[in-house]
Structures are given as C-alpha cells and as structure tokens.
Amino acid sequence: RCHAFHDVAIQCIPELDKESLMHFIELVCEAGIRAEYPLFQLACKVYKPSLDRDPTFKSLLDKISAIVFNVQPAPANGGGGLLGSLMGDMMRGLMSGGPGPARG
C-alpha cells in the first residue's frame, strides 16, 4: 500500500521536494503499520506547509485517515462549533460504550 501511495503522491505533486515527500511517506507508512493515528497527525502537521502546495493531497490524506485509521475527516462547515463538538463527543461516547455522565 505504501508504494501505491508513493506513486500517487509523486504524480500529484511533482513540484514538492522529493526528499521531504519521501520522508513524509515513510512516516505515514510507519504510522499505518503501527496503527498510530497520533504519528500520522504529527507527520501531517510538520509537513503541512509543503503539503498545502497542492489541494489534491488533502483528499489523499483524508482517504488514508478513513481507510487506515478509521477516522473520518471533519465536516467542511466546522461541525457546528462548540455545541456541535460537545454533541459529537457525547454521541461518540454513547456509541462506543464509554462512560456516561457522572452520577452522583
């Protein structure tokens, strides 16, 4: 899978520094192998200035996030602000069987 991602990335972003791109791809592959979403997020944050050169790269990273880490991209409208975030957190907690509200 990493080789396929590399080939697509090289084709989509030919102007991106090849050495930086290779290092980024290695980090993304390592994150996927280890199933470590925080490492994936860190790689995306560190390389963001380079990755922002081509908007198609964001959609590729969203696909990787969804397929490899089962994390869907944030809604384009911001998810409803603070209230939407709180509701989303509460619903995720309920759906995952996590702890409910504190009972006193």
Biopython code that builds the backbone (N, CA, C, O; Angstrom):
import numpy as np
from Bio.PDB.StructureBuilder import StructureBuilder

atoms = [
    (1, "ARG", "N", (0.819, -1.201, 0.000)),
    (1, "ARG", "CA", (0.000, 0.000, 0.000)),
    (1, "ARG", "C", (0.852, 1.248, 0.000)),
    (1, "ARG", "O", (0.514, 2.234, -0.655)),
    (2, "CYS", "N", (1.954, 1.216, 0.729)),
    (2, "CYS", "CA", (2.802, 2.401, 0.812)),
    (2, "CYS", "C", (3.375, 2.750, -0.552)),
    (2, "CYS", "O", (3.501, 3.928, -0.886)),
    (3, "HIS", "N", (3.722, 1.747, -1.340)),
    (3, "HIS", "CA", (4.277, 2.029, -2.658)),
    (3, "HIS", "C", (3.236, 2.680, -3.558)),
    (3, "HIS", "O", (3.561, 3.583, -4.329)),
    (4, "ALA", "N", (1.996, 2.232, -3.468)),
    (4, "ALA", "CA", (0.934, 2.825, -4.279)),
    (4, "ALA", "C", (0.717, 4.280, -3.873)),
    (4, "ALA", "O", (0.542, 5.143, -4.733)),
    (5, "PHE", "N", (0.727, 4.557, -2.574)),
    (5, "PHE", "CA", (0.567, 5.929, -2.087)),
    (5, "PHE", "C", (1.719, 6.792, -2.593)),
    (5, "PHE", "O", (1.510, 7.926, -3.024)),
    (6, "HIS", "N", (2.929, 6.254, -2.539)),
    (6, "HIS", "CA", (4.106, 6.980, -3.018)),
    (6, "HIS", "C", (3.938, 7.353, -4.480)),
    (6, "HIS", "O", (4.179, 8.501, -4.853)),
    (7, "ASP", "N", (3.529, 6.404, -5.319)),
    (7, "ASP", "CA", (3.375, 6.657, -6.747)),
    (7, "ASP", "C", (2.341, 7.744, -7.015)),
    (7, "ASP", "O", (2.563, 8.622, -7.849)),
    (8, "VAL", "N", (1.211, 7.688, -6.312)),
    (8, "VAL", "CA", (0.161, 8.693, -6.487)),
    (8, "VAL", "C", (0.664, 10.056, -6.026)),
    (8, "VAL", "O", (0.438, 11.061, -6.699)),
    (9, "ALA", "N", (1.343, 10.095, -4.884)),
    (9, "ALA", "CA", (1.834, 11.363, -4.359)),
    (9, "ALA", "C", (2.843, 11.997, -5.305)),
    (9, "ALA", "O", (2.803, 13.206, -5.533)),
    (10, "ILE", "N", (3.737, 11.205, -5.850)),
    (10, "ILE", "CA", (4.747, 11.730, -6.769)),
    (10, "ILE", "C", (4.074, 12.300, -8.015)),
    (10, "ILE", "O", (4.494, 13.338, -8.526)),
    (11, "GLN", "N", (3.035, 11.631, -8.507)),
    (11, "GLN", "CA", (2.335, 12.107, -9.701)),
    (11, "GLN", "C", (1.529, 13.365, -9.410)),
    (11, "GLN", "O", (1.467, 14.262, -10.250)),
    (12, "CYS", "N", (0.916, 13.447, -8.246)),
    (12, "CYS", "CA", (0.052, 14.582, -7.918)),
    (12, "CYS", "C", (0.841, 15.832, -7.568)),
    (12, "CYS", "O", (0.381, 16.947, -7.814)),
    (13, "ILE", "N", (2.018, 15.657, -7.001)),
    (13, "ILE", "CA", (2.761, 16.812, -6.507)),
    (13, "ILE", "C", (4.190, 16.752, -7.015)),
    (13, "ILE", "O", (5.113, 16.550, -6.226)),
    (14, "PRO", "N", (4.394, 16.923, -8.304)),
    (14, "PRO", "CA", (5.751, 16.826, -8.823)),
    (14, "PRO", "C", (6.670, 17.931, -8.342)),
    (14, "PRO", "O", (7.885, 17.736, -8.305)),
    (15, "GLU", "N", (6.125, 19.101, -7.967)),
    (15, "GLU", "CA", (6.971, 20.212, -7.549)),
    (15, "GLU", "C", (7.421, 20.095, -6.089)),
    (15, "GLU", "O", (8.325, 20.813, -5.659)),
    (16, "LEU", "N", (6.806, 19.211, -5.343)),
    (16, "LEU", "CA", (7.174, 19.032, -3.937)),
    (16, "LEU", "C", (8.563, 18.423, -3.844)),
    (16, "LEU", "O", (8.900, 17.506, -4.592)),
    (17, "ASP", "N", (9.347, 18.925, -2.944)),
    (17, "ASP", "CA", (10.690, 18.406, -2.733)),
    (17, "ASP", "C", (10.624, 16.893, -2.517)),
    (17, "ASP", "O", (10.003, 16.415, -1.568)),
    (18, "LYS", "N", (11.278, 16.148, -3.420)),
    (18, "LYS", "CA", (11.186, 14.680, -3.402)),
    (18, "LYS", "C", (11.705, 14.088, -2.088)),
    (18, "LYS", "O", (11.121, 13.136, -1.570)),
    (19, "GLU", "N", (12.786, 14.633, -1.549)),
    (19, "GLU", "CA", (13.340, 14.087, -0.308)),
    (19, "GLU", "C", (12.367, 14.277, 0.851)),
    (19, "GLU", "O", (12.160, 13.355, 1.640)),
    (20, "SER", "N", (11.770, 15.456, 0.963)),
    (20, "SER", "CA", (10.784, 15.709, 2.013)),
    (20, "SER", "C", (9.566, 14.815, 1.837)),
    (20, "SER", "O", (9.039, 14.272, 2.808)),
    (21, "LEU", "N", (9.130, 14.668, 0.614)),
    (21, "LEU", "CA", (7.973, 13.812, 0.343)),
    (21, "LEU", "C", (8.268, 12.368, 0.726)),
    (21, "LEU", "O", (7.419, 11.696, 1.312)),
    (22, "MET", "N", (9.448, 11.892, 0.405)),
    (22, "MET", "CA", (9.814, 10.520, 0.750)),
    (22, "MET", "C", (9.816, 10.332, 2.268)),
    (22, "MET", "O", (9.327, 9.321, 2.771)),
    (23, "HIS", "N", (10.360, 11.297, 2.988)),
    (23, "HIS", "CA", (10.383, 11.186, 4.452)),
    (23, "HIS", "C", (8.959, 11.205, 5.003)),
    (23, "HIS", "O", (8.631, 10.434, 5.905)),
    (24, "PHE", "N", (8.122, 12.077, 4.467)),
    (24, "PHE", "CA", (6.728, 12.138, 4.905)),
    (24, "PHE", "C", (6.027, 10.803, 4.650)),
    (24, "PHE", "O", (5.307, 10.306, 5.516)),
    (25, "ILE", "N", (6.232, 10.225, 3.477)),
    (25, "ILE", "CA", (5.596, 8.949, 3.138)),
    (25, "ILE", "C", (6.075, 7.846, 4.072)),
    (25, "ILE", "O", (5.284, 7.002, 4.492)),
    (26, "GLU", "N", (7.363, 7.847, 4.400)),
    (26, "GLU", "CA", (7.885, 6.859, 5.345)),
    (26, "GLU", "C", (7.188, 6.987, 6.699)),
    (26, "GLU", "O", (6.825, 5.981, 7.309)),
    (27, "LEU", "N", (7.003, 8.215, 7.167)),
    (27, "LEU", "CA", (6.309, 8.427, 8.447)),
    (27, "LEU", "C", (4.858, 7.959, 8.388)),
    (27, "LEU", "O", (4.361, 7.327, 9.320)),
    (28, "VAL", "N", (4.184, 8.275, 7.284)),
    (28, "VAL", "CA", (2.784, 7.864, 7.134)),
    (28, "VAL", "C", (2.680, 6.339, 7.100)),
    (28, "VAL", "O", (1.791, 5.759, 7.725)),
    (29, "CYS", "N", (3.580, 5.698, 6.376)),
    (29, "CYS", "CA", (3.575, 4.233, 6.319)),
    (29, "CYS", "C", (3.858, 3.630, 7.694)),
    (29, "CYS", "O", (3.202, 2.674, 8.107)),
    (30, "GLU", "N", (4.823, 4.186, 8.389)),
    (30, "GLU", "CA", (5.142, 3.699, 9.735)),
    (30, "GLU", "C", (3.946, 3.872, 10.666)),
    (30, "GLU", "O", (3.644, 2.981, 11.460)),
    (31, "ALA", "N", (3.271, 5.005, 10.573)),
    (31, "ALA", "CA", (2.077, 5.235, 11.393)),
    (31, "ALA", "C", (1.003, 4.205, 11.070)),
    (31, "ALA", "O", (0.339, 3.694, 11.972)),
    (32, "GLY", "N", (0.828, 3.898, 9.777)),
    (32, "GLY", "CA", (-0.168, 2.906, 9.385)),
    (32, "GLY", "C", (0.180, 1.510, 9.864)),
    (32, "GLY", "O", (-0.688, 0.775, 10.336)),
    (33, "ILE", "N", (1.440, 1.145, 9.746)),
    (33, "ILE", "CA", (1.881, -0.181, 10.196)),
    (33, "ILE", "C", (1.671, -0.334, 11.699)),
    (33, "ILE", "O", (1.236, -1.383, 12.176)),
    (34, "ARG", "N", (1.985, 0.723, 12.431)),
    (34, "ARG", "CA", (1.844, 0.689, 13.892)),
    (34, "ARG", "C", (0.432, 0.998, 14.365)),
    (34, "ARG", "O", (0.123, 0.864, 15.550)),
    (35, "ALA", "N", (-0.423, 1.413, 13.440)),
    (35, "ALA", "CA", (-1.788, 1.845, 13.769)),
    (35, "ALA", "C", (-1.751, 2.985, 14.791)),
    (35, "ALA", "O", (-2.507, 2.989, 15.762)),
    (36, "GLU", "N", (-0.861, 3.945, 14.556)),
    (36, "GLU", "CA", (-0.701, 5.084, 15.457)),
    (36, "GLU", "C", (-1.181, 6.360, 14.768)),
    (36, "GLU", "O", (-0.424, 7.031, 14.067)),
    (37, "TYR", "N", (-2.434, 6.671, 14.981)),
    (37, "TYR", "CA", (-3.017, 7.867, 14.386)),
    (37, "TYR", "C", (-2.299, 9.145, 14.839)),
    (37, "TYR", "O", (-2.122, 10.050, 14.024)),
    (38, "PRO", "N", (-1.876, 9.255, 16.120)),
    (38, "PRO", "CA", (-1.154, 10.474, 16.519)),
    (38, "PRO", "C", (0.129, 10.707, 15.705)),
    (38, "PRO", "O", (0.472, 11.857, 15.429)),
    (39, "LEU", "N", (0.832, 9.659, 15.323)),
    (39, "LEU", "CA", (2.020, 9.815, 14.489)),
    (39, "LEU", "C", (1.626, 10.337, 13.106)),
    (39, "LEU", "O", (2.313, 11.193, 12.550)),
    (40, "PHE", "N", (0.537, 9.834, 12.556)),
    (40, "PHE", "CA", (0.022, 10.316, 11.274)),
    (40, "PHE", "C", (-0.311, 11.808, 11.374)),
    (40, "PHE", "O", (0.049, 12.591, 10.495)),
    (41, "GLN", "N", (-1.001, 12.192, 12.452)),
    (41, "GLN", "CA", (-1.359, 13.600, 12.651)),
    (41, "GLN", "C", (-0.115, 14.476, 12.767)),
    (41, "GLN", "O", (-0.066, 15.569, 12.202)),
    (42, "LEU", "N", (0.886, 13.997, 13.497)),
    (42, "LEU", "CA", (2.113, 14.761, 13.665)),
    (42, "LEU", "C", (2.820, 14.954, 12.326)),
    (42, "LEU", "O", (3.283, 16.052, 12.019)),
    (43, "ALA", "N", (2.902, 13.888, 11.532)),
    (43, "ALA", "CA", (3.538, 13.997, 10.213)),
    (43, "ALA", "C", (2.794, 15.010, 9.348)),
    (43, "ALA", "O", (3.421, 15.825, 8.671)),
    (44, "CYS", "N", (1.474, 14.964, 9.366)),
    (44, "CYS", "CA", (0.684, 15.915, 8.575)),
    (44, "CYS", "C", (0.909, 17.347, 9.056)),
    (44, "CYS", "O", (0.978, 18.268, 8.243)),
    (45, "LYS", "N", (1.023, 17.540, 10.367)),
    (45, "LYS", "CA", (1.231, 18.879, 10.917)),
    (45, "LYS", "C", (2.617, 19.411, 10.545)),
    (45, "LYS", "O", (2.752, 20.559, 10.121)),
    (46, "VAL", "N", (3.639, 18.578, 10.703)),
    (46, "VAL", "CA", (5.011, 19.009, 10.427)),
    (46, "VAL", "C", (5.198, 19.346, 8.953)),
    (46, "VAL", "O", (5.862, 20.327, 8.616)),
    (47, "TYR", "N", (4.610, 18.531, 8.072)),
    (47, "TYR", "CA", (4.798, 18.721, 6.634)),
    (47, "TYR", "C", (3.693, 19.552, 5.990)),
    (47, "TYR", "O", (3.656, 19.676, 4.766)),
    (48, "LYS", "N", (2.792, 20.124, 6.791)),
    (48, "LYS", "CA", (1.660, 20.883, 6.256)),
    (48, "LYS", "C", (2.065, 21.982, 5.271)),
    (48, "LYS", "O", (1.442, 22.100, 4.216)),
    (49, "PRO", "N", (3.080, 22.787, 5.574)),
    (49, "PRO", "CA", (3.440, 23.828, 4.602)),
    (49, "PRO", "C", (3.784, 23.274, 3.222)),
    (49, "PRO", "O", (3.427, 23.870, 2.206)),
    (50, "SER", "N", (4.463, 22.158, 3.185)),
    (50, "SER", "CA", (4.796, 21.537, 1.900)),
    (50, "SER", "C", (3.582, 20.889, 1.267)),
    (50, "SER", "O", (3.395, 20.970, 0.053)),
    (51, "LEU", "N", (2.750, 20.242, 2.082)),
    (51, "LEU", "CA", (1.588, 19.527, 1.568)),
    (51, "LEU", "C", (0.518, 20.466, 1.041)),
    (51, "LEU", "O", (-0.253, 20.102, 0.153)),
    (52, "ASP", "N", (0.470, 21.682, 1.591)),
    (52, "ASP", "CA", (-0.533, 22.655, 1.165)),
    (52, "ASP", "C", (-0.286, 23.184, -0.244)),
    (52, "ASP", "O", (-1.115, 23.917, -0.782)),
    (53, "ARG", "N", (0.828, 22.827, -0.837)),
    (53, "ARG", "CA", (1.121, 23.293, -2.194)),
    (53, "ARG", "C", (0.146, 22.740, -3.225)),
    (53, "ARG", "O", (-0.060, 23.339, -4.281)),
    (54, "ASP", "N", (-0.445, 21.607, -2.915)),
    (54, "ASP", "CA", (-1.380, 21.004, -3.863)),
    (54, "ASP", "C", (-2.619, 20.537, -3.112)),
    (54, "ASP", "O", (-2.510, 19.677, -2.238)),
    (55, "PRO", "N", (-3.790, 21.076, -3.424)),
    (55, "PRO", "CA", (-5.012, 20.724, -2.692)),
    (55, "PRO", "C", (-5.433, 19.264, -2.855)),
    (55, "PRO", "O", (-6.189, 18.759, -2.026)),
    (56, "THR", "N", (-4.973, 18.577, -3.886)),
    (56, "THR", "CA", (-5.356, 17.173, -4.049)),
    (56, "THR", "C", (-4.745, 16.291, -2.967)),
    (56, "THR", "O", (-5.254, 15.208, -2.679)),
    (57, "PHE", "N", (-3.660, 16.755, -2.374)),
    (57, "PHE", "CA", (-3.019, 15.952, -1.346)),
    (57, "PHE", "C", (-3.909, 15.813, -0.121)),
    (57, "PHE", "O", (-3.902, 14.766, 0.527)),
    (58, "LYS", "N", (-4.678, 16.849, 0.211)),
    (58, "LYS", "CA", (-5.576, 16.786, 1.366)),
    (58, "LYS", "C", (-6.596, 15.661, 1.203)),
    (58, "LYS", "O", (-6.886, 14.943, 2.159)),
    (59, "SER", "N", (-7.132, 15.509, 0.014)),
    (59, "SER", "CA", (-8.113, 14.436, -0.193)),
    (59, "SER", "C", (-7.458, 13.061, -0.066)),
    (59, "SER", "O", (-8.085, 12.122, 0.425)),
    (60, "LEU", "N", (-6.202, 12.933, -0.505)),
    (60, "LEU", "CA", (-5.493, 11.667, -0.330)),
    (60, "LEU", "C", (-5.282, 11.368, 1.152)),
    (60, "LEU", "O", (-5.462, 10.233, 1.592)),
    (61, "LEU", "N", (-4.903, 12.377, 1.911)),
    (61, "LEU", "CA", (-4.689, 12.181, 3.344)),
    (61, "LEU", "C", (-5.993, 11.870, 4.067)),
    (61, "LEU", "O", (-6.005, 11.081, 5.012)),
    (62, "ASP", "N", (-7.092, 12.482, 3.631)),
    (62, "ASP", "CA", (-8.403, 12.164, 4.206)),
    (62, "ASP", "C", (-8.757, 10.707, 3.948)),
    (62, "ASP", "O", (-9.302, 10.034, 4.824)),
    (63, "LYS", "N", (-8.449, 10.217, 2.753)),
    (63, "LYS", "CA", (-8.723, 8.806, 2.424)),
    (63, "LYS", "C", (-7.875, 7.878, 3.275)),
    (63, "LYS", "O", (-8.370, 6.869, 3.776)),
    (64, "ILE", "N", (-6.596, 8.210, 3.444)),
    (64, "ILE", "CA", (-5.720, 7.399, 4.296)),
    (64, "ILE", "C", (-6.253, 7.386, 5.714)),
    (64, "ILE", "O", (-6.318, 6.332, 6.347)),
    (65, "SER", "N", (-6.633, 8.542, 6.213)),
    (65, "SER", "CA", (-7.167, 8.654, 7.565)),
    (65, "SER", "C", (-8.397, 7.763, 7.742)),
    (65, "SER", "O", (-8.534, 7.073, 8.752)),
    (66, "ALA", "N", (-9.286, 7.785, 6.753)),
    (66, "ALA", "CA", (-10.520, 6.997, 6.841)),
    (66, "ALA", "C", (-10.258, 5.498, 6.697)),
    (66, "ALA", "O", (-10.810, 4.696, 7.450)),
    (67, "ILE", "N", (-9.423, 5.119, 5.739)),
    (67, "ILE", "CA", (-9.211, 3.703, 5.457)),
    (67, "ILE", "C", (-8.280, 3.041, 6.469)),
    (67, "ILE", "O", (-8.579, 1.965, 6.986)),
    (68, "VAL", "N", (-7.160, 3.683, 6.745)),
    (68, "VAL", "CA", (-6.148, 3.066, 7.602)),
    (68, "VAL", "C", (-6.471, 3.237, 9.087)),
    (68, "VAL", "O", (-6.303, 2.304, 9.872)),
    (69, "PHE", "N", (-6.930, 4.421, 9.467)),
    (69, "PHE", "CA", (-7.130, 4.714, 10.888)),
    (69, "PHE", "C", (-8.604, 4.772, 11.293)),
    (69, "PHE", "O", (-8.917, 4.970, 12.467)),
    (70, "ASN", "N", (-9.504, 4.600, 10.330)),
    (70, "ASN", "CA", (-10.943, 4.646, 10.584)),
    (70, "ASN", "C", (-11.362, 5.974, 11.221)),
    (70, "ASN", "O", (-12.224, 6.010, 12.098)),
    (71, "VAL", "N", (-10.736, 7.062, 10.764)),
    (71, "VAL", "CA", (-11.051, 8.403, 11.259)),
    (71, "VAL", "C", (-11.548, 9.214, 10.070)),
    (71, "VAL", "O", (-10.818, 9.426, 9.101)),
    (72, "GLN", "N", (-12.789, 9.662, 10.151)),
    (72, "GLN", "CA", (-13.385, 10.434, 9.067)),
    (72, "GLN", "C", (-12.952, 11.890, 9.179)),
    (72, "GLN", "O", (-12.771, 12.397, 10.286)),
    (73, "PRO", "N", (-12.784, 12.569, 8.044)),
    (73, "PRO", "CA", (-12.403, 13.984, 8.091)),
    (73, "PRO", "C", (-13.492, 14.831, 8.739)),
    (73, "PRO", "O", (-14.674, 14.490, 8.706)),
    (74, "ALA", "N", (-13.061, 15.942, 9.328)),
    (74, "ALA", "CA", (-14.003, 16.856, 9.957)),
    (74, "ALA", "C", (-14.913, 17.455, 8.887)),
    (74, "ALA", "O", (-14.472, 17.673, 7.758)),
    (75, "PRO", "N", (-16.170, 17.724, 9.220)),
    (75, "PRO", "CA", (-17.071, 18.351, 8.252)),
    (75, "PRO", "C", (-16.531, 19.707, 7.799)),
    (75, "PRO", "O", (-15.890, 20.421, 8.571)),
    (76, "ALA", "N", (-16.794, 20.045, 6.561)),
    (76, "ALA", "CA", (-16.292, 21.306, 5.989)),
    (76, "ALA", "C", (-16.858, 22.528, 6.698)),
    (76, "ALA", "O", (-16.215, 23.577, 6.726)),
    (77, "ASN", "N", (-18.057, 22.408, 7.273)),
    (77, "ASN", "CA", (-18.686, 23.559, 7.916)),
    (77, "ASN", "C", (-18.256, 23.736, 9.367)),
    (77, "ASN", "O", (-18.807, 24.582, 10.070)),
    (78, "GLY", "N", (-17.290, 22.959, 9.825)),
    (78, "GLY", "CA", (-16.805, 23.115, 11.193)),
    (78, "GLY", "C", (-17.574, 22.284, 12.201)),
    (78, "GLY", "O", (-17.238, 22.313, 13.385)),
    (79, "GLY", "N", (-18.587, 21.548, 11.784)),
    (79, "GLY", "CA", (-19.287, 20.643, 12.681)),
    (79, "GLY", "C", (-20.186, 21.313, 13.699)),
    (79, "GLY", "O", (-20.563, 20.679, 14.684)),
    (80, "GLY", "N", (-20.542, 22.566, 13.500)),
    (80, "GLY", "CA", (-21.483, 23.211, 14.399)),
    (80, "GLY", "C", (-20.831, 23.940, 15.559)),
    (80, "GLY", "O", (-21.508, 24.254, 16.537)),
    (81, "GLY", "N", (-19.556, 24.215, 15.483)),
    (81, "GLY", "CA", (-18.886, 24.966, 16.540)),
    (81, "GLY", "C", (-18.770, 24.172, 17.820)),
    (81, "GLY", "O", (-18.709, 22.943, 17.797)),
    (82, "LEU", "N", (-18.739, 24.879, 18.944)),
    (82, "LEU", "CA", (-18.545, 24.257, 20.247)),
    (82, "LEU", "C", (-19.689, 23.307, 20.584)),
    (82, "LEU", "O", (-19.448, 22.198, 21.062)),
    (83, "LEU", "N", (-20.918, 23.722, 20.345)),
    (83, "LEU", "CA", (-22.062, 22.871, 20.649)),
    (83, "LEU", "C", (-22.011, 21.595, 19.814)),
    (83, "LEU", "O", (-22.255, 20.504, 20.329)),
    (84, "GLY", "N", (-21.697, 21.729, 18.534)),
    (84, "GLY", "CA", (-21.595, 20.550, 17.674)),
    (84, "GLY", "C", (-20.485, 19.623, 18.134)),
    (84, "GLY", "O", (-20.634, 18.402, 18.083)),
    (85, "SER", "N", (-19.382, 20.185, 18.580)),
    (85, "SER", "CA", (-18.271, 19.391, 19.080)),
    (85, "SER", "C", (-18.659, 18.634, 20.344)),
    (85, "SER", "O", (-18.363, 17.447, 20.482)),
    (86, "LEU", "N", (-19.322, 19.327, 21.262)),
    (86, "LEU", "CA", (-19.755, 18.686, 22.503)),
    (86, "LEU", "C", (-20.762, 17.571, 22.229)),
    (86, "LEU", "O", (-20.677, 16.491, 22.813)),
    (87, "MET", "N", (-21.710, 17.839, 21.343)),
    (87, "MET", "CA", (-22.707, 16.820, 20.996)),
    (87, "MET", "C", (-22.035, 15.628, 20.327)),
    (87, "MET", "O", (-22.367, 14.480, 20.620)),
    (88, "GLY", "N", (-21.087, 15.900, 19.425)),
    (88, "GLY", "CA", (-20.377, 14.824, 18.746)),
    (88, "GLY", "C", (-19.595, 13.973, 19.725)),
    (88, "GLY", "O", (-19.600, 12.746, 19.618)),
    (89, "ASP", "N", (-18.917, 14.608, 20.689)),
    (89, "ASP", "CA", (-18.167, 13.869, 21.702)),
    (89, "ASP", "C", (-19.103, 13.004, 22.537)),
    (89, "ASP", "O", (-18.792, 11.852, 22.840)),
    (90, "MET", "N", (-20.244, 13.563, 22.903)),
    (90, "MET", "CA", (-21.196, 12.823, 23.708)),
    (90, "MET", "C", (-21.741, 11.608, 22.934)),
    (90, "MET", "O", (-21.855, 10.513, 23.486)),
    (91, "MET", "N", (-22.068, 11.814, 21.672)),
    (91, "MET", "CA", (-22.601, 10.718, 20.857)),
    (91, "MET", "C", (-21.546, 9.638, 20.638)),
    (91, "MET", "O", (-21.857, 8.449, 20.691)),
    (92, "ARG", "N", (-20.292, 10.048, 20.390)),
    (92, "ARG", "CA", (-19.230, 9.054, 20.214)),
    (92, "ARG", "C", (-19.054, 8.234, 21.482)),
    (92, "ARG", "O", (-18.831, 7.025, 21.417)),
    (93, "GLY", "N", (-19.153, 8.888, 22.639)),
    (93, "GLY", "CA", (-19.039, 8.180, 23.910)),
    (93, "GLY", "C", (-20.166, 7.171, 24.102)),
    (93, "GLY", "O", (-19.941, 6.059, 24.580)),
    (94, "LEU", "N", (-21.362, 7.565, 23.730)),
    (94, "LEU", "CA", (-22.504, 6.657, 23.853)),
    (94, "LEU", "C", (-22.393, 5.482, 22.900)),
    (94, "LEU", "O", (-22.687, 4.343, 23.262)),
    (95, "MET", "N", (-21.959, 5.772, 21.660)),
    (95, "MET", "CA", (-21.864, 4.731, 20.640)),
    (95, "MET", "C", (-20.738, 3.752, 20.922)),
    (95, "MET", "O", (-20.826, 2.585, 20.539)),
    (96, "SER", "N", (-19.671, 4.209, 21.591)),
    (96, "SER", "CA", (-18.533, 3.343, 21.855)),
    (96, "SER", "C", (-18.685, 2.600, 23.172)),
    (96, "SER", "O", (-17.812, 1.814, 23.542)),
    (97, "GLY", "N", (-19.774, 2.836, 23.880)),
    (97, "GLY", "CA", (-19.985, 2.163, 25.154)),
    (97, "GLY", "C", (-19.147, 2.746, 26.274)),
    (97, "GLY", "O", (-18.964, 2.129, 27.323)),
    (98, "GLY", "N", (-18.638, 3.952, 26.031)),
    (98, "GLY", "CA", (-17.803, 4.619, 27.029)),
    (98, "GLY", "C", (-18.615, 5.031, 28.244)),
    (98, "GLY", "O", (-19.828, 4.831, 28.300)),
    (99, "PRO", "N", (-17.932, 5.600, 29.200)),
    (99, "PRO", "CA", (-18.639, 6.020, 30.404)),
    (99, "PRO", "C", (-19.661, 7.104, 30.107)),
    (99, "PRO", "O", (-19.422, 7.992, 29.288)),
    (100, "GLY", "N", (-20.758, 7.024, 30.756)),
    (100, "GLY", "CA", (-21.814, 8.011, 30.604)),
    (100, "GLY", "C", (-21.559, 9.189, 31.510)),
    (100, "GLY", "O", (-20.465, 9.323, 32.058)),
    (101, "PRO", "N", (-22.551, 10.047, 31.679)),
    (101, "PRO", "CA", (-22.392, 11.196, 32.565)),
    (101, "PRO", "C", (-22.196, 10.739, 34.004)),
    (101, "PRO", "O", (-22.668, 9.675, 34.406)),
    (102, "ALA", "N", (-21.498, 11.553, 34.761)),
    (102, "ALA", "CA", (-21.250, 11.221, 36.165)),
    (102, "ALA", "C", (-22.568, 11.203, 36.920)),
    (102, "ALA", "O", (-23.415, 12.081, 36.752)),
    (103, "ARG", "N", (-22.720, 10.201, 37.740)),
    (103, "ARG", "CA", (-23.942, 10.091, 38.547)),
    (103, "ARG", "C", (-23.551, 10.315, 39.991)),
    (103, "ARG", "O", (-22.603, 9.707, 40.489)),
    (104, "GLY", "N", (-24.255, 11.159, 40.639)),
    (104, "GLY", "CA", (-23.845, 11.489, 41.990)),
    (104, "GLY", "C", (-24.804, 11.171, 43.013)),
    (104, "GLY", "O", (-24.551, 11.412, 44.193)),
]
sb = StructureBuilder()
sb.init_structure("model")
sb.init_model(0)
sb.init_chain("A")
sb.init_seg("    ")
for serial, (resi, resn, name, xyz) in enumerate(atoms, 1):
    if name == "N":
        sb.init_residue(resn, " ", resi, " ")
    sb.init_atom(name, np.array(xyz, "f"), 0.0, 1.0, " ", f" {name:<3s}", serial, name[0])
structure = sb.get_structure()
